[in-house]
């Protein structure tokens, strides 16, 4: 996958792990019938569409409670 590049994506999240988890969760939502607001996505697979949504700030990646509990 060339678009968006990993360097561009890292400006949207705090770690590669967070990016992978967020993209996987969103891809699962899309697979189960979720809809995207992107008119003409460059990707045709769910993970690619999820990454495009994150890059275009249509999906905001925040720290979850699971990560907060692990740090305590």
C-alpha positions in Angstrom: 0.0 0.0 0.0 1.5 3.3 -1.0 -1.2 5.7 0.1 -1.2 7.0 2.7 2.4 6.4 3.7 3.4 5.2 7.2 5.3 8.4 7.8 2.1 10.5 7.0 0.1 8.2 9.2 2.4 8.5 12.2 1.4 12.2 12.5 -2.2 11.0 13.3 -1.4 8.5 16.1 1.1 8.1 18.9 2.4 4.6 17.9 2.3 2.1 15.1 0.5 -0.3 17.5 -2.3 2.2 18.0 -2.6 2.6 14.2 -2.8 -1.1 13.6 -5.4 -1.6 16.3 -7.6 1.3 15.2 -7.4 0.3 11.5 -8.3 -3.3 12.4 -11.3 -2.3 14.5 -12.6 0.1 11.8 -12.0 -2.5 9.1 -14.1 -5.0 11.1 -16.9 -2.4 11.4 -16.8 -1.9 7.6 -16.9 -5.6 6.9 -19.9 -6.0 9.2 -21.9 -3.4 7.3 -20.5 -0.1 8.3 -20.4 2.7 5.8 -17.6 5.1 4.9 -18.0 8.8 4.1 -15.1 8.7 1.5 -16.6 9.2 -1.9 -14.0 7.4 -4.0 -11.6 5.5 -1.8 -8.3 4.6 -3.4 -8.3 1.3 -1.6 -10.8 -1.5 -2.2 -10.0 -3.5 0.9 -11.5 -2.7 4.3 -8.1 -2.1 6.0 -7.1 0.3 3.2 -10.3 2.2 3.5 -9.9 2.4 7.3 -6.4 3.8 6.9 -7.7 6.4 4.5 -10.4 7.4 7.0 -7.8 7.8 9.7 -5.5 9.8 7.5 -8.3 12.2 6.4 -9.3 12.7 10.1 -12.7 11.0 9.6 -11.7 8.6 12.4 -10.0 10.0 15.4 -7.6 7.6 17.3 -7.6 8.1 21.0 -6.1 6.2 23.9 -8.6 3.6 25.2 -9.3 2.5 28.8 -7.4 -0.8 28.1 -4.1 1.1 27.5 -4.7 3.3 30.6 -5.2 0.3 32.8 -2.0 -1.4 31.6 0.1 1.6 32.6 -1.2 1.5 36.3 
